[in-house]
Amino acid sequence: MTDLIVIGGGLAGSEAAWQAAQRGLDVSLYEMRPAISTGAHETEYLAELVCSNSLGSNQPDRASGLLKNELRRLGSMLLESAEAAALPAGSALAVDRELFARSVTEQIQSHPRIKIVREEVTAIPSTLTIVASGPLTSPALSRQIANLSGEEHLFFFDAIAPIVAHETINMDIAFRASRYDRGNDDQGDYINCPFTKSEYYDFVAALLQAECIELHSFEDAIRDGVKAGYFFEGCLPIEILAERGKDSLAFGPMRPVGLIDPHTGKRPYAVVQLRQDNLMGNLYNLVGFQTNLKYPEQKRIMHLIPGLENAEVIRYGQMHRNMFIASPKLLKSTLQFYNREDLFFAGQLTGVEGYMGNIATGLLAGINAAHLGKNQKPITLPQTTMLGALCYYVTHADLKDFQPMKANFGILPSLVSVERLGKRQRTKAYADRAITDLEDFLSQHE
């Protein structure tokens, strides 16, 4: 007998299923892959990372680091799996994609209370359910969600960065280093491709002339005053950034701060960083280099990057359309559907952005579904915690301005007492308050 149905075996669905099962519910986890492809996933593993292999900063006074600390305290299985599959990435948590996804899949498969069902769900069940089907939800289920909510879906276009073979990087030009020497490796956790001023402007000029893949489904539509199709500001393609000004890349993903080129003894004018993408260390992804250029154009443009003039492209960048629902009108802070208490939504479908946000909302939905399944009251985390603030944002934002939101200190309630402190002191104060309030909350509810 199944107590809970979880739809979607991504980050949110896997965490939700685990949390509910750990609390005594028998869970059926539905994942349509590999029988039905999403167009972005490449394997049949649960919790496959489609875009970057970085889960963000580990520093406790950064928003992503704070969210991780909250999830550690709440017992996140996926975060534990990510840390076991970690790669060198400075102060960030980056993982070997396959090792991470395989670990999550094996743990879910071996859990005595979880049954994985490899089928597409085309109708929302009438029993206790968590919908965590993600931004690439199938058309059939999408229609069901639209019918249930009476709302058209919102969407945005997300981009993926290319991956190159390590052995084809020219290390006579490129160099290993982490910004401000913050890496775990003595030589540096990143490979850096340095630009002179003239090389950078030639690169930008070529980028602006390159042809993009046409997005036939892209539209600048407005429904009820809500922009329905756009690029996510936190993951803009490099060609879109370049259109905003010739120096926008040099002050964005190609900023050279904290880096000295050992070949010249000087700071480059701009730099492309490459981050290790797998445990073997033979694949590297271009950090912040999301793109929608045509494949031949990507190859041509990439070979203009110093150190990558002969690089072999293992995976080209691409774009995909991500769907999310109008959560401010449809969800409670507990992630329950507004007029059906036994239906929860989690993950990027709710409007949270970033891997950790997906895992975190899956965790909360799993906990609350377990509470409801045992006739207990679902919990609402304090808004002063990062997870509580994320859930509050996606369920209370002004729908006219609603767009996917990553963990950030701007969504936390203000602390007047720290207004005159420096930035790092302020963020530390917010982080300290969050952890204290989470501990106080759990001491009352555990």
C-alpha positions in Angstrom: 0.0 0.0 0.0 1.2 3.5 -0.9 0.8 6.3 1.6 2.4 9.0 -0.6 2.9 9.5 -4.3 5.8 11.7 -5.4 5.9 12.8 -9.0 9.3 13.4 -10.4 12.7 11.9 -9.5 14.8 15.0 -9.7 16.4 16.8 -6.8 13.2 17.9 -5.1 11.3 14.6 -5.7 14.2 12.4 -4.5 14.7 14.4 -1.3 10.9 14.6 -0.7 10.5 10.8 -1.1 13.5 10.1 1.3 12.2 12.5 4.0 8.7 11.1 3.9 10.0 7.5 3.9 12.3 8.2 6.8 9.3 9.3 8.8 7.4 6.1 8.2 5.4 6.6 5.0 5.4 4.1 2.2 6.3 6.1 -0.9 5.8 5.5 -4.6 8.3 7.7 -6.5 7.3 8.2 -10.2 9.9 9.1 -12.8 9.2 8.9 -16.5 12.8 8.7 -17.6 14.2 6.7 -19.5 11.0 5.7 -21.3 10.2 9.4 -21.9 13.0 11.9 -22.4 12.9 15.5 -21.2 15.3 16.7 -24.0 17.8 17.9 -21.4 18.6 14.9 -19.3 21.1 12.3 -20.5 20.8 9.4 -18.0 18.1 7.5 -16.2 19.6 8.3 -12.8 17.5 10.1 -10.2 18.7 13.6 -9.2 20.6 14.1 -12.4 22.2 17.6 -12.6 21.3 19.1 -16.0 23.1 22.4 -15.9 26.2 23.3 -13.8 27.8 20.8 -11.5 28.2 23.5 -8.7 25.8 23.6 -5.8 27.0 27.1 -4.8 29.1 28.5 -2.0 29.9 26.5 1.2 30.8 29.6 3.2 28.4 30.0 6.2 28.0 33.7 5.7 26.8 33.3 2.1 23.2 32.7 1.2 23.9 29.3 -0.4 26.2 28.3 2.5 23.5 29.3 5.0 20.9 27.2 3.2 23.3 24.2 3.2 23.8 24.6 7.0 20.1 24.6 7.5 19.7 21.5 5.4 22.5 19.7 7.3 20.6 20.4 10.5 17.4 19.1 8.9 19.1 15.9 7.6 19.2 16.3 3.9 20.2 13.1 2.2 21.0 14.8 -1.1 23.3 17.3 0.5 25.1 14.4 2.2 25.4 12.6 -1.1 26.7 15.8 -2.8 29.4 16.2 -0.2 30.5 12.6 -0.7 30.8 13.3 -4.4 32.6 16.7 -4.0 35.3 17.9 -6.4 37.8 20.7 -5.9 36.0 24.0 -6.4 37.4 26.6 -4.0 34.9 27.6 -1.4 32.0 26.2 -3.5 30.5 22.7 -3.5 30.9 21.1 -6.9 30.2 17.4 -7.6 31.0 14.6 -10.0 27.5 14.6 -11.7 27.4 10.8 -12.3 28.8 9.8 -8.9 26.3 12.1 -7.2 23.2 11.0 -9.2 24.2 7.3 -8.9 24.6 7.6 -5.2 21.2 9.2 -4.8 19.6 6.6 -7.0 21.2 3.7 -5.1 20.0 5.0 -1.8 16.5 5.6 -3.0 16.4 2.1 -4.6 17.6 0.4 -1.4 15.1 2.2 1.0 12.6 -0.4 2.2 9.7 2.2 2.1 10.3 3.6 -1.4 9.2 2.1 -4.6 10.5 3.6 -7.9 7.9 3.5 -10.7 9.3 4.3 -14.2 6.1 5.7 -15.7 4.8 9.0 -16.8 2.0 10.4 -14.6 -0.6 12.1 -16.8 -3.2 12.9 -14.1 -2.8 14.3 -10.6 -3.7 11.6 -8.0 -6.6 12.2 -5.6 -4.5 10.9 -2.7 -1.6 12.4 -0.7 0.8 13.6 -3.4 3.8 15.8 -4.0 4.3 17.2 -7.5 8.0 17.7 -8.1 8.0 17.1 -11.8 10.4 20.0 -12.4 10.7 22.7 -15.0 10.6 20.1 -17.8 7.2 18.7 -16.8 5.6 16.6 -19.6 2.9 18.2 -21.7 0.2 15.8 -20.4 0.9 16.5 -16.7 1.4 20.2 -17.5 -2.2 20.4 -18.8 -3.4 18.7 -15.7 -1.7 21.2 -13.5 -3.1 24.0 -15.6 -6.6 22.6 -15.3 -6.3 22.1 -11.5 -5.0 25.6 -10.9 -7.0 27.4 -13.5 -3.8 29.2 -14.3 -1.5 29.3 -17.4 2.0 28.4 -16.5 4.8 30.9 -16.3 8.1 30.0 -17.9 11.6 31.2 -18.7 14.6 30.0 -20.7 17.6 28.5 -18.9 21.0 27.9 -20.5 23.7 25.2 -20.1 27.4 25.9 -20.4 29.8 23.8 -22.6 32.2 21.1 -21.4 35.7 20.5 -22.9 38.3 17.8 -22.6 41.0 18.6 -20.1 43.8 17.2 -22.2 43.0 19.6 -25.0 43.4 22.8 -22.9 46.7 24.6 -23.6 48.3 25.0 -20.2 51.2 27.0 -21.7 48.6 29.8 -21.8 46.0 28.8 -19.2 46.9 28.4 -15.5 45.5 26.8 -12.4 44.4 29.1 -9.5 41.5 29.9 -7.3 40.4 33.5 -6.6 42.5 34.9 -3.8 44.1 31.5 -3.4 41.0 30.1 -1.6 41.1 26.7 -3.2 41.7 23.3 -1.6 44.4 22.4 -4.1 47.9 24.0 -3.8 47.9 24.8 -7.5 44.3 26.1 -7.5 40.9 24.4 -8.1 40.1 26.2 -11.4 41.8 26.4 -14.8 41.9 30.1 -15.9 42.1 31.3 -19.5 43.5 34.9 -19.5 42.6 37.6 -21.9 44.6 40.8 -22.8 42.5 43.9 -23.4 42.6 43.5 -27.2 41.9 39.8 -27.0 38.9 40.5 -24.9 37.4 43.1 -27.1 38.0 40.9 -30.2 36.2 38.1 -28.4 33.2 40.3 -27.6 33.0 41.6 -31.1 33.0 38.0 -32.5 30.4 37.0 -29.9 28.0 39.8 -30.9 28.2 38.7 -34.6 27.6 35.0 -33.8 24.4 33.2 -34.8 22.0 31.9 -32.1 19.6 28.9 -32.2 16.2 30.3 -32.9 13.8 29.8 -29.9 10.5 29.2 -31.7 8.6 29.0 -28.4 10.1 32.2 -27.0 7.6 35.0 -26.7 7.5 38.2 -24.8 3.9 37.5 -23.9 2.1 39.3 -21.1 -0.8 37.5 -19.3 -2.6 39.3 -16.6 0.3 41.7 -16.4 2.8 38.9 -15.9 5.8 38.5 -18.2 5.4 34.9 -19.4 8.6 34.2 -21.4 12.1 35.5 -20.7 15.6 34.6 -19.8 16.3 34.0 -16.1 18.5 36.9 -14.9 20.6 34.6 -12.7 21.7 32.5 -15.7 21.9 34.7 -18.7 23.5 33.4 -21.9 26.9 35.1 -22.6 25.7 36.5 -25.9 22.8 38.3 -24.1 25.2 39.7 -21.5 27.5 41.0 -24.2 24.6 42.9 -25.8 24.3 44.9 -22.6 27.7 46.5 -23.1 31.2 45.6 -24.2 32.5 45.5 -20.6 29.5 43.5 -19.2 31.3 40.2 -19.4 34.5 41.6 -17.9 32.5 42.7 -14.9 30.4 39.6 -14.9 31.3 35.9 -15.5 34.7 36.9 -16.9 35.8 39.2 -14.1 39.5 38.7 -13.3 39.5 39.7 -9.6 41.6 37.7 -7.2 43.7 36.1 -10.0 47.3 36.7 -11.1 48.6 35.1 -14.3 51.9 33.4 -13.4 53.0 33.7 -17.0 53.0 37.5 -16.8 52.9 38.2 -13.1 49.8 40.5 -13.7 46.1 40.4 -13.4 44.4 39.5 -16.7 42.0 42.0 -18.3 39.4 39.2 -18.3 39.3 35.5 -17.7 37.3 32.4 -18.5 37.3 30.0 -15.6 36.9 26.2 -16.1 35.7 24.0 -13.2 36.4 20.2 -12.9 33.2 18.4 -14.0 33.9 14.7 -13.0 36.0 12.7 -10.5 38.5 11.6 -13.2 39.3 15.2 -13.9 39.2 14.7 -17.7 36.2 17.0 -18.2 35.9 20.7 -17.4 32.9 23.1 -17.8 33.2 26.8 -18.6 32.0 28.6 -15.5 29.2 31.1 -16.2 29.4 30.5 -19.9 25.8 29.5 -20.6 25.0 30.0 -24.3 22.4 29.5 -27.0 24.8 29.9 -30.0 24.6 27.4 -32.8 27.1 24.6 -32.3 29.5 25.6 -35.1 29.5 29.1 -33.7 30.2 27.8 -30.2 33.2 26.0 -31.5 34.5 29.0 -33.4 33.9 31.4 -30.5 35.4 29.0 -27.9 38.6 28.6 -30.0 39.1 32.4 -29.6 39.5 31.9 -25.8 43.3 31.9 -25.0 44.2 28.4 -24.0 41.2 26.8 -25.7 42.3 27.4 -29.3 42.4 23.6 -29.9 39.9 22.5 -27.2 37.7 19.5 -27.9 34.1 20.2 -27.0 32.5 17.3 -25.3 29.1 18.9 -24.7 27.9 22.1 -26.4 25.9 24.7 -24.5 22.1 24.7 -25.1 18.9 26.3 -23.8 15.7 24.8 -22.5 12.4 26.2 -21.5 11.7 25.9 -17.8 8.1 26.0 -16.4 6.9 27.1 -13.0 3.5 27.8 -11.5 2.0 31.0 -10.1 2.9 29.9 -6.6 1.8 33.2 -4.9 -1.7 32.5 -5.9 -1.7 28.7 -5.5 0.5 27.6 -2.6 0.7 28.1 1.2 4.0 28.5 3.0 3.8 24.8 3.9 4.0 24.2 0.1 0.4 22.8 0.2 -2.0 23.6 -2.7 -4.3 26.4 -1.6 -7.6 24.5 -1.8 -6.4 20.9 -1.3 -4.3 20.2 1.8 -3.1 16.7 0.7 -1.4 18.1 -2.5 2.1 19.6 -2.2 4.4 21.2 -4.8 8.2 21.3 -4.6 11.3 22.2 -6.5 11.8 24.5 -9.4 8.1 24.1 -10.4 7.3 26.4 -7.4 9.6 29.2 -8.6 12.6 28.5 -6.5 15.9 28.6 -8.5 19.1 26.8 -7.9 19.9 23.2 -7.0 19.9 23.8 -3.2 16.5 25.6 -3.4 15.1 22.6 -5.2 16.5 20.2 -2.6 15.3 22.4 0.3 11.7 22.6 -0.9 11.7 18.9 -1.6 12.8 18.3 2.0 10.1 20.6 3.4 7.4 19.0 1.3 8.5 15.5 2.3 8.4 16.4 6.0 5.0 18.1 5.7 3.5 15.3 3.7 4.7 12.9 6.4 3.2 15.1 9.1 -0.1 15.1 7.2 0.0 11.4 6.6 0.3 10.9 10.4 -2.5 13.3 11.2 0.0 16.0 12.4 0.1 19.6 11.5 2.4 20.6 8.7 5.2 23.1 9.7 6.0 26.6 8.5 9.6 27.4 9.1 10.6 30.8 10.5 10.9 33.4 7.8 14.2 34.4 9.4 15.7 31.1 8.1 16.8 30.9 4.5 14.4 28.0 3.6 11.6 29.7 5.5 12.2 32.9 3.6 12.4 31.2 0.2 9.0 29.5 0.8 7.5 32.7 2.0 8.8 34.5 -1.1 7.4 32.1 -3.6 4.0 32.0 -1.9 3.6 35.7 -1.1 5.4 37.6 -3.9 3.6 40.1 -6.1 2.6 38.0 -9.0 3.3 40.8 -11.5 7.0 40.8 -10.4 7.2 37.1 -9.7 10.3 35.3 -11.2 12.4 32.4 -10.0 14.3 33.2 -6.9 17.6 31.8 -5.5 18.6 31.9 -1.9 19.8 35.4 -1.1 19.9 37.6 2.0 17.6 40.2 0.4 14.5 38.0 1.1 15.2 37.7 4.8 13.5 40.1 7.3 15.8 43.1 8.0 18.0 43.4 11.0 18.1 47.1 11.9 20.9 46.5 14.4 23.4 45.6 11.7 22.8 48.4 9.2 26.1 50.2 9.8 28.2 47.0 9.7 30.3 45.9 6.8 28.7 43.5 4.2 30.4 40.3 5.6 29.5 41.3 9.2 25.9 41.9 8.2 25.6 38.6 6.3 27.2 36.7 9.3 24.6 38.3 11.6 21.8 37.2 9.4 23.2 33.7 9.1 23.7 33.5 12.9 20.1 34.6 13.5 18.8 32.0 11.0 20.6 29.1 12.6 19.6 30.2 16.1 15.9 30.6 15.1 16.0 27.2 13.3 17.4 25.5 16.5 14.7 27.2 18.6 12.0 26.1 16.2 13.2 22.5 16.0 13.6 22.3 19.8 9.8 23.1 20.0 8.7 20.8 17.2 11.1 17.8 17.2 
